[in-house]
């Protein structure tokens, strides 16, 4: 029968249940994952997907996911210095005073706890290293080591060894103790050529 304008076309095929339905057709390029992800922002009838948060990057892969560019490190030219300038050496006495003051302020009346000692030692290490960076000349790499323990009648000996140039490299160490805990902090300054 010819179609009449204004009347909907009626299909004469029998209705099927969900178990009789055909599998979904394969996605074409227009119905790719990109258009499915952004379908909530699409205007009906439009063919272009909306700009989702993954499209705000400069480059997008074929599947529509962002291509992240690696962050390039700034490379500096060599200075060809084999030693620090005069007056720009690691001052162990100055760093030791900084360590003692920082330990006293940070630990003051802190009570030792077995569960809280690991995070406390980690935060102390970061704090001491940042404080030491302010008084150490540039081109020195710093290594900070903190030993934290419960105060008791025990005896403890902390020792360390290192392979370095005694002309340019050094270390500073400080201890702190209260009624509950003790801490030994050591900062090593190694000249970086």
Secondary structure, DSSP 8 states (H G I E B T S, - for coil): ----TTS-----S----GGG--------STTSHHHHHTGGG--TT--S----GGGGSS-B-TTS-B----------------S--TT-S--HHHHHHHHHHHHHHHHTT----TTTHHHHHHHHHHHHHHHHHTTS-TTEEEEEEEEEEE-SS------------TTT-EEEEEEEE-SSEEEEEEEEEEE--
